[in-house]
Amino acid sequence: MKVAEVLGFARHKINEVKRSLQRVERQRQLLNQREEELKQTLARWESIAQELSHESAEASIDTIPDLSGMRLSDACYHILKAKEHGLHAKELVLELQKLGRVMNAKNPVDSVHKMLLRDRRFYRPGDQGTYWELEERQIAHLEETQKTT
């Protein structure tokens, strides 16, 4: 091969690589733009979800009766009933405190957990430690599942 042919081939390859790099850069710019759009969309949806969740939590908490004279297990029952989903023992303690229930226990989370273990109205879905749900919801779910099968 002549030097002129090799040089021509090298220039051709250089131009080909430059064009490829330009295409990659354009794609990167489009991806960065798309990423930014998705981040903004995600932030909007997270904000909406957080606002709705907050409103829903406030609305359901309003339906809970006065907890002051109630047994701890009954208070936890009313909180779980109002929340319409299970809660971790820590979350139950926080809800009790928000609603003005004073707990003088050294470790309130352990106290709530032990109390829930003894009450048949509550169960732990799966093997999730101190996460609690109402037994009546499990029964309703099982009955609904049996109807559909």
DSSP file with accessible surface (Angstrom, degrees, kcal/mol):
  #  RESIDUE AA STRUCTURE BP1 BP2  ACC     N-H-->O    O-->H-N    N-H-->O    O-->H-N    TCO  KAPPA ALPHA  PHI   PSI    X-CA   Y-CA   Z-CA
    1    1 A M              0   0  179      0, 0.0     2,-0.2     0, 0.0     3,-0.0   0.000 360.0 360.0 360.0 143.3    0.0    0.0    0.0
    2    2 A K     >  -     0   0  147      1,-0.1     4,-2.1     4,-0.0     3,-0.2  -0.479 360.0-118.9 -83.7 154.8    1.1    3.4   -0.8
    3    3 A V  H  > S+     0   0  122      1,-0.2     4,-2.9     2,-0.2     5,-0.2   0.893 114.6  56.6 -60.0 -38.1    1.5    6.0    1.9
    4    4 A A  H  > S+     0   0   76      1,-0.2     4,-2.4     2,-0.2    -1,-0.2   0.900 107.2  48.6 -63.8 -38.6   -1.2    8.2    0.2
    5    5 A E  H  > S+     0   0  104     -3,-0.2     4,-2.5     2,-0.2    -1,-0.2   0.924 112.8  47.1 -67.4 -43.8   -3.7    5.4    0.4
    6    6 A V  H  X S+     0   0   75     -4,-2.1     4,-2.7     2,-0.2    -2,-0.2   0.922 113.0  49.6 -63.7 -42.7   -3.0    4.7    4.1
    7    7 A L  H  X S+     0   0   79     -4,-2.9     4,-2.5     2,-0.2    -2,-0.2   0.922 111.4  48.6 -63.3 -41.5   -3.2    8.4    4.8
    8    8 A G  H  X S+     0   0   37     -4,-2.4     4,-2.2    -5,-0.2    -1,-0.2   0.912 112.4  48.6 -63.9 -42.6   -6.6    8.7    2.9
    9    9 A F  H  X S+     0   0  123     -4,-2.5     4,-2.4     2,-0.2    -2,-0.2   0.909 110.7  50.8 -64.5 -41.6   -7.9    5.6    4.8
   10   10 A A  H  X S+     0   0   41     -4,-2.7     4,-2.6     2,-0.2    -2,-0.2   0.920 110.4  49.1 -62.9 -43.0   -6.8    7.1    8.1
   11   11 A R  H  X S+     0   0  148     -4,-2.5     4,-2.5     1,-0.2    -1,-0.2   0.900 110.0  52.0 -63.8 -40.1   -8.5   10.4    7.3
   12   12 A H  H  X S+     0   0   94     -4,-2.2     4,-2.2     2,-0.2    -2,-0.2   0.925 111.8  45.7 -60.7 -46.1  -11.7    8.6    6.4
   13   13 A K  H  X S+     0   0   85     -4,-2.4     4,-2.6     2,-0.2    -2,-0.2   0.888 110.4  54.1 -64.9 -39.2  -11.6    6.7    9.7
   14   14 A I  H  X S+     0   0   89     -4,-2.6     4,-2.5     1,-0.2    -2,-0.2   0.943 110.8  45.8 -60.2 -47.2  -10.9    9.9   11.6
   15   15 A N  H  X S+     0   0   79     -4,-2.5     4,-2.4     2,-0.2    -2,-0.2   0.894 111.6  52.7 -63.7 -39.1  -14.0   11.6   10.0
   16   16 A E  H  X S+     0   0   71     -4,-2.2     4,-2.2     2,-0.2    -2,-0.2   0.932 111.3  45.8 -62.8 -43.6  -16.1    8.5   10.7
   17   17 A V  H  X S+     0   0   82     -4,-2.6     4,-2.7     2,-0.2    -2,-0.2   0.913 111.0  53.1 -67.4 -40.2  -15.1    8.5   14.4
   18   18 A K  H  X S+     0   0  118     -4,-2.5     4,-2.3     2,-0.2    -1,-0.2   0.917 109.4  48.7 -61.2 -43.0  -15.8   12.2   14.7
   19   19 A R  H  X S+     0   0  114     -4,-2.4     4,-2.4     2,-0.2    -1,-0.2   0.912 110.9  50.7 -63.5 -41.1  -19.3   11.8   13.2
   20   20 A S  H  X S+     0   0   44     -4,-2.2     4,-2.5     1,-0.2    -2,-0.2   0.916 109.9  50.0 -61.5 -43.1  -19.9    8.9   15.7
   21   21 A L  H  X S+     0   0  113     -4,-2.7     4,-2.5     1,-0.2    -2,-0.2   0.898 109.5  51.4 -62.9 -39.5  -18.8   11.1   18.6
   22   22 A Q  H  X S+     0   0  112     -4,-2.3     4,-2.4     2,-0.2    -2,-0.2   0.916 110.1  49.3 -64.5 -41.5  -21.1   13.9   17.4
   23   23 A R  H  X S+     0   0  117     -4,-2.4     4,-2.6     2,-0.2    -2,-0.2   0.924 111.4  49.4 -61.8 -43.5  -24.0   11.5   17.3
   24   24 A V  H  X S+     0   0   64     -4,-2.5     4,-2.7     1,-0.2    -2,-0.2   0.920 110.1  50.8 -63.4 -41.3  -23.2   10.2   20.8
   25   25 A E  H  X S+     0   0   78     -4,-2.5     4,-2.4     2,-0.2    -1,-0.2   0.919 110.4  49.0 -63.6 -42.3  -23.0   13.8   22.0
   26   26 A R  H  X S+     0   0  133     -4,-2.4     4,-2.4     2,-0.2    -2,-0.2   0.926 112.4  48.5 -62.5 -43.1  -26.4   14.7   20.5
   27   27 A Q  H  X S+     0   0  115     -4,-2.6     4,-2.8     2,-0.2    -2,-0.2   0.906 110.1  52.2 -63.0 -40.2  -27.9   11.5   22.1
   28   28 A R  H  X S+     0   0  121     -4,-2.7     4,-2.8     2,-0.2    -2,-0.2   0.923 109.3  49.6 -62.2 -43.3  -26.3   12.5   25.5
   29   29 A Q  H  X S+     0   0  110     -4,-2.4     4,-2.4     2,-0.2    -2,-0.2   0.928 112.1  47.7 -62.4 -42.6  -27.9   15.9   25.3
   30   30 A L  H  X S+     0   0  111     -4,-2.4     4,-2.8     1,-0.2    -2,-0.2   0.909 112.8  48.9 -64.9 -40.9  -31.3   14.4   24.5
   31   31 A L  H  X S+     0   0  119     -4,-2.8     4,-3.0     2,-0.2    -2,-0.2   0.907 110.8  49.9 -65.3 -41.4  -30.9   11.9   27.3
   32   32 A N  H  X S+     0   0   84     -4,-2.8     4,-2.3     2,-0.2    -2,-0.2   0.915 112.3  48.1 -62.3 -41.4  -29.9   14.7   29.7
   33   33 A Q  H  X S+     0   0  110     -4,-2.4     4,-2.3     2,-0.2    -2,-0.2   0.932 113.5  47.1 -64.3 -44.7  -32.9   16.7   28.6
   34   34 A R  H  X S+     0   0  128     -4,-2.8     4,-2.6     1,-0.2    -2,-0.2   0.901 110.3  53.5 -64.2 -39.7  -35.2   13.7   29.0
   35   35 A E  H  X S+     0   0   89     -4,-3.0     4,-2.5     1,-0.2    -1,-0.2   0.930 109.0  48.7 -60.6 -43.3  -33.7   12.9   32.4
   36   36 A E  H  X S+     0   0   96     -4,-2.3     4,-2.2     1,-0.2    -2,-0.2   0.919 111.0  50.1 -64.6 -41.8  -34.4   16.5   33.6
   37   37 A E  H  X S+     0   0   76     -4,-2.3     4,-2.4     1,-0.2    -1,-0.2   0.923 111.7  48.4 -61.4 -44.1  -38.0   16.3   32.3
   38   38 A L  H  X S+     0   0   86     -4,-2.6     4,-2.9     1,-0.2    -2,-0.2   0.887 109.3  52.6 -65.2 -38.7  -38.5   13.0   34.2
   39   39 A K  H  X S+     0   0  111     -4,-2.5     4,-2.5     2,-0.2    -1,-0.2   0.911 110.7  47.6 -62.7 -41.7  -37.0   14.4   37.4
   40   40 A Q  H  X S+     0   0  105     -4,-2.2     4,-2.3     2,-0.2    -2,-0.2   0.919 113.1  48.2 -65.8 -41.7  -39.4   17.3   37.2
   41   41 A T  H  X S+     0   0   47     -4,-2.4     4,-2.5     2,-0.2     5,-0.2   0.929 111.8  50.0 -63.2 -44.0  -42.4   15.0   36.6
   42   42 A L  H  X S+     0   0   94     -4,-2.9     4,-2.9     1,-0.2     5,-0.2   0.929 109.5  50.9 -60.2 -45.0  -41.3   12.7   39.4
   43   43 A A  H  X S+     0   0   54     -4,-2.5     4,-2.2     1,-0.2    -1,-0.2   0.907 110.4  49.8 -61.4 -40.9  -41.0   15.7   41.8
   44   44 A R  H  X S+     0   0  141     -4,-2.3     4,-2.3     2,-0.2    -1,-0.2   0.939 113.5  45.1 -63.4 -46.3  -44.5   16.9   40.8
   45   45 A W  H  X S+     0   0  166     -4,-2.5     4,-2.9     2,-0.2    -2,-0.2   0.887 112.3  51.2 -66.9 -38.8  -46.1   13.4   41.4
   46   46 A E  H  X S+     0   0  114     -4,-2.9     4,-2.7    -5,-0.2    -1,-0.2   0.910 110.5  49.9 -63.1 -39.9  -44.2   12.9   44.7
   47   47 A S  H  X S+     0   0   65     -4,-2.2     4,-2.5    -5,-0.2    -2,-0.2   0.925 112.4  46.8 -63.4 -44.3  -45.5   16.3   45.8
   48   48 A I  H  X S+     0   0   73     -4,-2.3     4,-2.8     2,-0.2     5,-0.2   0.939 113.9  48.1 -62.6 -46.3  -49.1   15.4   44.9
   49   49 A A  H  X S+     0   0   58     -4,-2.9     4,-2.8     1,-0.2    -2,-0.2   0.910 112.2  48.9 -62.7 -41.3  -48.8   12.0   46.5
   50   50 A Q  H  X S+     0   0  145     -4,-2.7     4,-2.6     2,-0.2    -1,-0.2   0.926 112.5  48.1 -65.5 -42.3  -47.3   13.5   49.7
   51   51 A E  H  X S+     0   0  113     -4,-2.5     4,-2.6     2,-0.2    -2,-0.2   0.940 114.6  45.4 -64.0 -44.5  -50.1   16.1   49.9
   52   52 A L  H  X S+     0   0   99     -4,-2.8     4,-2.8     2,-0.2    -2,-0.2   0.907 113.0  50.7 -66.3 -39.6  -52.8   13.5   49.3
   53   53 A S  H  X S+     0   0   79     -4,-2.8     4,-2.6    -5,-0.2    -1,-0.2   0.922 111.5  48.1 -63.5 -42.6  -51.3   11.2   51.8
   54   54 A H  H  X S+     0   0  108     -4,-2.6     4,-2.4     2,-0.2    -2,-0.2   0.931 113.7  46.7 -64.0 -45.3  -51.1   14.0   54.4
   55   55 A E  H  X S+     0   0   98     -4,-2.6     4,-2.5     1,-0.2    -2,-0.2   0.915 113.4  49.2 -63.4 -41.5  -54.7   15.0   53.7
   56   56 A S  H  X S+     0   0   77     -4,-2.8     4,-2.4     2,-0.2     5,-0.2   0.909 111.1  49.3 -65.2 -42.4  -55.9   11.4   53.9
   57   57 A A  H  X S+     0   0   24     -4,-2.6     4,-2.2     2,-0.2    -1,-0.2   0.919 112.4  48.1 -63.6 -42.7  -54.0   10.8   57.2
   58   58 A E  H  X S+     0   0   96     -4,-2.4     4,-1.6     1,-0.2    -2,-0.2   0.922 111.9  49.7 -64.4 -41.3  -55.5   13.9   58.7
   59   59 A A  H  < S+     0   0   58     -4,-2.5     4,-0.5     1,-0.2    -2,-0.2   0.920 113.5  44.8 -65.1 -42.8  -59.0   13.0   57.6
   60   60 A S  H >< S+     0   0   18     -4,-2.4     3,-1.0     1,-0.2     4,-0.3   0.869 109.1  55.9 -72.4 -33.5  -58.8    9.5   59.0
   61   61 A I  H >< S+     0   0   30     -4,-2.2     3,-1.8     1,-0.2    -1,-0.2   0.869  98.3  64.0 -65.1 -32.9  -57.2   10.6   62.3
   62   62 A D  T 3< S+     0   0  130     -4,-1.6    -1,-0.2     1,-0.3    -2,-0.2   0.750  95.5  59.5 -63.0 -22.4  -60.2   12.9   62.8
   63   63 A T  T <  S+     0   0  102     -3,-1.0    -1,-0.3    -4,-0.5    -2,-0.2   0.550  81.2 104.1 -85.0  -5.8  -62.5    9.9   63.0
   64   64 A I  S <  S-     0   0   20     -3,-1.8     3,-0.1    -4,-0.3    15,-0.0  -0.601  70.5-129.9 -79.3 130.7  -60.7    8.4   66.0
   65   65 A P        -     0   0   59      0, 0.0     2,-0.2     0, 0.0    -1,-0.1  -0.167  45.6 -64.4 -69.7 174.2  -62.5    8.9   69.3
   66   66 A D        -     0   0  121      1,-0.2     3,-0.2     2,-0.0    34,-0.1  -0.380  46.6-164.7 -61.6 126.4  -60.9   10.3   72.4
   67   67 A L    >   +     0   0    3     32,-0.4     3,-1.3     1,-0.2    -1,-0.2   0.546  62.2  96.2 -92.6  -6.7  -58.2    7.9   73.5
   68   68 A S  T 3  S+     0   0   85      1,-0.3    -1,-0.2    31,-0.1    34,-0.1   0.873  93.4  31.5 -60.0 -41.8  -57.6    9.1   77.0
   69   69 A G  T 3  S+     0   0   80     -3,-0.2    -1,-0.3     2,-0.1     2,-0.2   0.399 101.3 105.2 -96.3   5.9  -59.8    6.7   78.9
   70   70 A M  S <  S-     0   0   37     -3,-1.3     2,-0.1     1,-0.1    -3,-0.0  -0.540  77.0-106.3 -89.6 149.9  -59.3    3.8   76.5
   71   71 A R     >  -     0   0  151     -2,-0.2     4,-2.4     1,-0.1     5,-0.2  -0.388  35.2-113.8 -65.0 153.4  -57.2    0.7   77.0
   72   72 A L  H  > S+     0   0   35      1,-0.2     4,-2.5     2,-0.2     5,-0.2   0.900 116.6  52.3 -58.6 -42.8  -54.0    0.8   74.9
   73   73 A S  H  > S+     0   0   11      1,-0.2     4,-2.2     2,-0.2    -1,-0.2   0.902 110.0  48.6 -63.6 -39.0  -55.1   -2.1   72.8
   74   74 A D  H  > S+     0   0   41      2,-0.2     4,-2.4     1,-0.2    -1,-0.2   0.897 110.2  51.7 -67.1 -38.9  -58.4   -0.4   72.0
   75   75 A A  H  X S+     0   0    0     -4,-2.4     4,-2.1     1,-0.2    -2,-0.2   0.931 110.7  47.9 -62.9 -44.2  -56.6    2.8   71.1
   76   76 A C  H  X S+     0   0    0     -4,-2.5     4,-2.7     1,-0.2     5,-0.2   0.897 109.6  54.3 -63.5 -39.2  -54.3    0.9   68.7
   77   77 A Y  H  X S+     0   0   41     -4,-2.2     4,-2.6     1,-0.2    -2,-0.2   0.941 108.8  47.5 -59.0 -48.4  -57.3   -0.8   67.2
   78   78 A H  H  X S+     0   0   62     -4,-2.4     4,-2.2     2,-0.2    -1,-0.2   0.881 111.9  50.5 -63.7 -37.3  -58.9    2.6   66.5
   79   79 A I  H  X S+     0   0    0     -4,-2.1     4,-2.3     2,-0.2    -2,-0.2   0.954 113.0  44.7 -65.7 -48.3  -55.7    4.0   65.0
   80   80 A L  H  X>S+     0   0    0     -4,-2.7     4,-1.3     1,-0.2     5,-0.6   0.894 112.6  52.6 -63.8 -37.4  -55.3    1.0   62.7
   81   81 A K  H  <5S+     0   0   96     -4,-2.6     3,-0.2    -5,-0.2    -1,-0.2   0.921 112.1  45.3 -63.4 -42.6  -58.9    1.1   61.7
   82   82 A A  H  <5S+     0   0    9     -4,-2.2    -2,-0.2     1,-0.2    -1,-0.2   0.855 110.8  53.4 -70.2 -34.4  -58.7    4.8   60.8
   83   83 A K  H  <5S-     0   0   26     -4,-2.3    -1,-0.2    -5,-0.2    -2,-0.2   0.729  91.3-147.6 -74.1 -24.8  -55.4    4.3   58.9
   84   84 A E  T  <5S+     0   0  155     -4,-1.3     2,-0.3    -3,-0.2    -3,-0.1   0.714  71.5  63.6  63.2  19.1  -56.9    1.6   56.7
   85   85 A H  S   <S-     0   0   92     -5,-0.6    -2,-0.1    47,-0.0    -1,-0.1  -0.972  92.4 -84.0-159.7 164.2  -53.4   -0.1   56.5
   86   86 A G        -     0   0    2     -2,-0.3     2,-0.3    -3,-0.1    47,-0.2  -0.222  38.8-157.3 -71.3 161.7  -51.0   -1.7   58.8
   87   87 A L  E     -A  132   0A   6     45,-2.0    45,-3.3    43,-0.0     2,-0.1  -0.977  20.2-111.8-137.3 153.8  -48.4    0.2   60.9
   88   88 A H  E  >  -A  131   0A  57     -2,-0.3     4,-2.3    43,-0.3     3,-0.3  -0.472  38.4-110.6 -75.3 153.0  -45.1   -0.5   62.5
   89   89 A A  H  > S+     0   0    0     41,-2.1     4,-2.4     1,-0.2     5,-0.2   0.882 120.6  55.4 -55.7 -37.2  -45.2   -0.5   66.3
   90   90 A K  H  > S+     0   0  130      1,-0.2     4,-2.3     2,-0.2    -1,-0.2   0.912 107.3  49.2 -60.9 -43.0  -43.1    2.7   66.2
   91   91 A E  H  > S+     0   0   89     -3,-0.3     4,-2.5     2,-0.2    -2,-0.2   0.883 108.8  52.9 -65.9 -37.5  -45.7    4.4   64.0
   92   92 A L  H  X S+     0   0    0     -4,-2.3     4,-2.7     2,-0.2    -2,-0.2   0.926 108.9  49.6 -61.9 -43.7  -48.4    3.3   66.3
   93   93 A V  H  X S+     0   0    7     -4,-2.4     4,-2.6     1,-0.2    -2,-0.2   0.930 110.8  50.0 -61.7 -43.4  -46.6    4.9   69.3
   94   94 A L  H  X S+     0   0   96     -4,-2.3     4,-2.6     1,-0.2    -1,-0.2   0.918 111.5  48.3 -61.5 -42.5  -46.1    8.1   67.3
   95   95 A E  H  X S+     0   0   15     -4,-2.5     4,-1.9     2,-0.2    -1,-0.2   0.910 110.4  51.4 -64.3 -41.8  -49.8    8.2   66.4
   96   96 A L  H  <>S+     0   0    0     -4,-2.7     5,-2.9     1,-0.2    -2,-0.2   0.930 112.0  47.0 -59.0 -44.2  -50.8    7.5   70.0
   97   97 A Q  H ><5S+     0   0   97     -4,-2.6     3,-1.7     1,-0.2    -2,-0.2   0.904 109.2  53.7 -66.0 -40.3  -48.5   10.4   71.1
   98   98 A K  H 3<5S+     0   0  151     -4,-2.6    -1,-0.2     1,-0.3    -2,-0.2   0.858 108.1  51.5 -59.9 -35.2  -50.0   12.7   68.4
   99   99 A L  T 3<5S-     0   0   51     -4,-1.9   -32,-0.4    -5,-0.2    -1,-0.3   0.289 125.0-102.8 -88.8   9.1  -53.4   12.0   69.7
  100  100 A G  T < 5 +     0   0   57     -3,-1.7     2,-0.6     1,-0.3    -3,-0.2   0.586  68.6 149.5  87.8  10.3  -52.4   12.9   73.2
  101  101 A R      < -     0   0   46     -5,-2.9     2,-0.4    -6,-0.2    -1,-0.3  -0.680  37.6-145.3 -81.3 119.9  -52.1    9.4   74.7
  102  102 A V        -     0   0  110     -2,-0.6     2,-0.5   -34,-0.1    -5,-0.0  -0.726  13.2-167.9 -88.0 131.3  -49.4    9.5   77.4
  103  103 A M        -     0   0   36     -2,-0.4    -2,-0.0     2,-0.1    -6,-0.0  -0.971  10.8-174.5-122.9 115.8  -47.3    6.4   77.7
  104  104 A N        +     0   0  154     -2,-0.5    -1,-0.1     3,-0.1    -2,-0.0   0.273  43.5 125.9 -91.1  10.0  -45.1    6.1   80.8
  105  105 A A        -     0   0   36      1,-0.1    -2,-0.1     2,-0.0     4,-0.1  -0.349  67.5-128.2 -69.6 151.2  -43.3    3.0   79.7
  106  106 A K  S    S+     0   0  217      1,-0.3    -1,-0.1     2,-0.1    -3,-0.0   0.897 107.9  19.6 -64.2 -41.5  -39.6    2.8   79.6
  107  107 A N  S  > S-     0   0   73      1,-0.1     4,-2.1     2,-0.0    -1,-0.3  -0.809  72.4-175.0-130.6  91.7  -39.8    1.6   76.0
  108  108 A P  H  > S+     0   0   28      0, 0.0     4,-2.7     0, 0.0     5,-0.2   0.841  82.9  57.1 -58.2 -35.6  -43.2    2.4   74.5
  109  109 A V  H  > S+     0   0   33      1,-0.2     4,-2.8     2,-0.2     5,-0.2   0.940 108.7  45.8 -63.7 -44.5  -42.5    0.5   71.3
  110  110 A D  H  > S+     0   0   72     -3,-0.3     4,-2.9     1,-0.2     5,-0.2   0.904 111.9  52.6 -63.9 -39.7  -41.8   -2.7   73.1
  111  111 A S  H  X S+     0   0   46     -4,-2.1     4,-2.2     2,-0.2    -2,-0.2   0.932 112.0  44.6 -61.4 -46.3  -44.9   -2.2   75.3
  112  112 A V  H  X S+     0   0    0     -4,-2.7     4,-2.7     2,-0.2     5,-0.2   0.936 113.5  51.2 -63.6 -45.2  -47.1   -1.7   72.3
  113  113 A H  H  X S+     0   0   29     -4,-2.8     4,-1.9    -5,-0.2    -2,-0.2   0.942 112.1  45.7 -58.7 -47.8  -45.6   -4.7   70.5
  114  114 A K  H  X S+     0   0  119     -4,-2.9     4,-1.1     1,-0.2    -1,-0.2   0.899 112.5  51.1 -64.9 -38.8  -46.1   -7.0   73.5
  115  115 A M  H >X S+     0   0   19     -4,-2.2     4,-0.8    -5,-0.2     3,-0.6   0.927 109.7  49.9 -65.2 -41.8  -49.6   -5.8   74.0
  116  116 A L  H 3< S+     0   0    1     -4,-2.7     3,-0.5     1,-0.2     6,-0.3   0.840 103.3  60.6 -67.3 -31.9  -50.5   -6.5   70.3
  117  117 A L  H 3< S+     0   0   89     -4,-1.9    -1,-0.2     1,-0.2    -2,-0.2   0.847 107.5  45.9 -60.9 -33.7  -49.0  -10.0   70.6
  118  118 A R  H << S+     0   0  186     -4,-1.1     2,-0.6    -3,-0.6    -1,-0.2   0.635  97.8  81.8 -86.1 -14.5  -51.6  -10.8   73.2
  119  119 A D    ><  -     0   0   29     -4,-0.8     3,-1.6    -3,-0.5    -1,-0.0  -0.822  65.5-153.1-101.3 123.6  -54.6   -9.4   71.5
  120  120 A R  T 3  S+     0   0  229     -2,-0.6    -1,-0.1     1,-0.3    -4,-0.1   0.569  87.2  76.1 -72.0  -8.0  -56.2  -11.5   68.8
  121  121 A R  T 3  S+     0   0   73     14,-0.1    14,-3.4    13,-0.1    15,-0.5   0.650  94.5  59.6 -75.3 -11.9  -57.6   -8.5   66.9
  122  122 A F  E <   +B  134   0B  10     -3,-1.6     2,-0.3    -6,-0.3    12,-0.2  -0.857  60.7 175.4-119.4 151.2  -54.1   -7.9   65.6
  123  123 A Y  E     -B  133   0B  48     10,-2.5    10,-2.5    -2,-0.3    -6,-0.0  -0.970  31.2-119.2-146.9 162.9  -51.7   -9.9   63.5
  124  124 A R        -     0   0  102     -2,-0.3     2,-0.3     8,-0.2     8,-0.2  -0.913  29.9-135.3-104.3 113.1  -48.3   -9.5   61.8
  125  125 A P    >   -     0   0   25      0, 0.0     3,-0.6     0, 0.0     6,-0.1  -0.514  68.7 -28.0 -69.6 128.8  -48.5  -10.0   58.0
  126  126 A G  T 3  S-     0   0   69     -2,-0.3     2,-0.5     1,-0.2    -2,-0.1  -0.259 111.0 -47.8  65.1-150.8  -45.7  -12.2   56.8
  127  127 A D  T 3  S+     0   0  155      1,-0.1    -1,-0.2     3,-0.0     3,-0.1  -0.594  86.3 137.6-115.7  67.4  -42.5  -12.2   58.9
  128  128 A Q    X   -     0   0  110     -3,-0.6     3,-1.0    -2,-0.5     2,-0.2  -0.139  54.6-132.2-111.8  35.3  -42.2   -8.4   59.2
  129  129 A G  T 3  S+     0   0   36      1,-0.2    -1,-0.3    -5,-0.1     0, 0.0  -0.276  82.8   1.7  62.6-114.7  -41.2   -8.1   62.8
  130  130 A T  T 3  S+     0   0   34     -2,-0.2   -41,-2.1    -3,-0.1     2,-0.5  -0.066  94.1 123.5-104.4  32.7  -43.2   -5.4   64.6
  131  131 A Y  E <   -A   88   0A  66     -3,-1.0     2,-0.3   -43,-0.2   -43,-0.3  -0.826  45.5-162.7 -91.8 129.9  -45.4   -4.5   61.6
  132  132 A W  E     +A   87   0A   4    -45,-3.3   -45,-2.0    -2,-0.5     2,-0.3  -0.887  17.8 174.6-124.9 148.2  -49.1   -4.9   62.6
  133  133 A E  E     -B  123   0B  25    -10,-2.5   -10,-2.5    -2,-0.3     2,-0.4  -0.911  40.5 -91.0-140.1 163.9  -52.4   -5.1   60.8
  134  134 A L  E >>  -B  122   0B   0     -2,-0.3     4,-1.2   -12,-0.2     3,-0.8  -0.644  24.7-140.4 -81.1 133.8  -56.0   -5.8   61.9
  135  135 A E  H 3> S+     0   0   57    -14,-3.4     4,-2.3    -2,-0.4     3,-0.3   0.873 100.9  62.9 -58.9 -37.5  -57.1   -9.5   61.9
  136  136 A E  H 3> S+     0   0   74    -15,-0.5     4,-2.4     1,-0.2    -1,-0.2   0.832  99.8  53.5 -62.6 -29.7  -60.5   -8.5   60.5
  137  137 A R  H <> S+     0   0   60     -3,-0.8     4,-2.4     2,-0.2    -1,-0.2   0.889 107.6  50.1 -70.8 -38.2  -58.9   -7.2   57.4
  138  138 A Q  H  X S+     0   0   62     -4,-1.2     4,-2.6    -3,-0.3    -2,-0.2   0.936 111.8  48.0 -64.6 -43.6  -57.1  -10.4   56.8
  139  139 A I  H  X S+     0   0   77     -4,-2.3     4,-2.6     2,-0.2     5,-0.2   0.936 112.6  48.4 -62.7 -45.9  -60.3  -12.4   57.3
  140  140 A A  H  X S+     0   0   50     -4,-2.4     4,-2.4     1,-0.2    -1,-0.2   0.913 112.2  49.7 -61.2 -40.8  -62.2  -10.1   54.9
  141  141 A H  H  X S+     0   0  116     -4,-2.4     4,-2.4     2,-0.2    -2,-0.2   0.922 111.2  48.6 -65.1 -43.1  -59.3  -10.4   52.3
  142  142 A L  H  X S+     0   0   85     -4,-2.6     4,-2.3     2,-0.2    -2,-0.2   0.908 111.7  49.3 -64.3 -42.2  -59.4  -14.2   52.6
  143  143 A E  H  X S+     0   0  107     -4,-2.6     4,-1.8     2,-0.2    -1,-0.2   0.917 111.8  48.8 -63.0 -40.9  -63.1  -14.3   52.2
  144  144 A E  H  X S+     0   0  127     -4,-2.4     4,-1.5    -5,-0.2    -2,-0.2   0.912 110.6  51.0 -64.9 -40.7  -62.9  -12.1   49.1
  145  145 A T  H  X S+     0   0   55     -4,-2.4     4,-0.9     1,-0.2    -2,-0.2   0.906 108.7  51.5 -63.7 -40.6  -60.2  -14.2   47.7
  146  146 A Q  H  < S+     0   0  139     -4,-2.3     3,-0.3     1,-0.2    -1,-0.2   0.861 106.5  54.6 -66.6 -34.2  -62.3  -17.4   48.1
  147  147 A K  H  < S+     0   0  177     -4,-1.8    -1,-0.2     1,-0.2    -2,-0.2   0.863 107.9  49.0 -66.4 -36.3  -65.2  -15.8   46.4
  148  148 A T  H  <        0   0  111     -4,-1.5    -1,-0.2    -5,-0.1    -2,-0.2   0.654 360.0 360.0 -80.0 -16.0  -63.1  -15.0   43.3
  149  149 A T     <        0   0  141     -4,-0.9    -3,-0.0    -3,-0.3    -4,-0.0  -0.412 360.0 360.0 -98.8 360.0  -61.7  -18.5   43.0
